[in-house]
Amino acid sequence: MKKNSLLTAVAVLALLSCDKDKTEPASGTQCIPAVYLTQYCPTKTETHLVRLLKPTSYATRLSSDSQGEFYVAAVINLPKSLIKRDTVFQLQFHYDPEAERQNKATGYCNANIAPAKMVVYDGVSGVECP
């Protein structure tokens, strides 16, 4: 009887100590000037790496001796019309933790560009982002 009670207590403690993945809710649409860099790692949905010209918590902050601090994000569903190196565009996007989870890099990925936070493309603003 004591053995069963001990096993039950251990099982209950194990369940209580499990921590579910806590993800942020999807964000509202943001608008940030961006520059196309390159195709991102192989993912379920075509994804491209952009440099964001303003900081945001939905980007990965990097730094280098030559460029200082800068921000990159992997953009899910970026249209082909924006896949042009060194072209600045006003990127509208939102963060969706479920889309990021479903599109984690698979296969080989260049360590210089991964991991980067992922955002979902919403559009391009015709006017400069505020």
N, C-alpha and C positions, 0 to 999 in steps of 0.2 A: 504494500500500500504506500509506504513512504517513497519507494522507488518511482511509482507512478506520479505521485505528487511532485517529486523533484523534477521529473521529466516535463510535466505540465508547466511548472514554474519556469524552467529553462526555455521552453517553447514560447511562453507568453513574453518573457523578457526579450527573446530574439525578435519577435514580431514588433514589440514596442520600440526596439532600438533601430529598426529599419527606417531609413530616411528616404522618402520618395523624392525623385528628382524634382527640384523646384525650378520652374521656368518662368520667365517674365511673360506677361500677357502680350499679345500683339500690340505694337505701337500704332499711333496715328501716322498719317503720311507726313514725311519730312521732305524738305527741299534743300539740297546742298550742291554747290558747284562741284563737278567731278571731272576727272580726266581718265580716259580708258588706258589701261596698262597692258593686259594680256588675258588669254584664256586661263581660267582657274583649273584646278585639279579635276580629274574625271569625277563627275557626280551624276546622279540620277537624271537631273534636269540640267540643260546647258547653263553654265555659270561662268561669269567673267569677273576679273579683278579690276577694280577702279581705285584711283586715288581720290579721296575726298579732300576738298580744299578748305574745309572748316571742320573743327572737331565735333564728334558726336559719340555718345556712349554706345552706339550701334556699329562702331567701326573698331578695327584693331589698330592700336597705336604702335608705330614703329619709329625707330630713330637710326640715323646713320651719320657718320662724320661729315659727309659731303652735303646731305640734304637736311640735317637737323631732324626735328620731330615731324612726322606726317602720319596720315590715317588712310587705311585701306579697308575695303569691304568687297566681299564676293557677292555679285549681284545675280540673282536668279531671274531668268527670262529677259535679259537685256536684249533689245532688238538689234538685228544685224546693222541697221542704219547708224547705230552708235559705236560700232566696233571699228573705230578709227583711232590709231595711236595719236597722242598729243592733241586731241580735240577736246576743248572744254565744253561741257553741256550742263544744264541745270537739272540734276537728277532728282526725281521724286520717287521716294521709296518708303516702305514700312518694314518693321521687324516682325517676323512671325516665327516663334520658336518651333512650331510644328514643321514648317517648311525647312527650317535650318536642320532639324533633326533628320528629316527624310532625305536631305541632300548632302549629308556628310561625304567628304571625299572618299572615293573608293579607288583602289589600285595605287599606282605610283603617283606621288605628288612631290613637286620640287619644294624642298625645305625653305627656300627663299621666299615663297609666296604662301606658305601654309603654316599653321592654320589661320584662317581669317574669318572674322564674323561674317555671317551671311544675311543679306537683306533681300527683299522682294521688290522688283521693279514695278512702279506704278505709272510712270510717265515722265515727260520732260516738260519743264515749265518754259513757256515762251518768253517770260521776263526773268530777269536775274533774281535768284533766290534772296530772300531778306536776310 
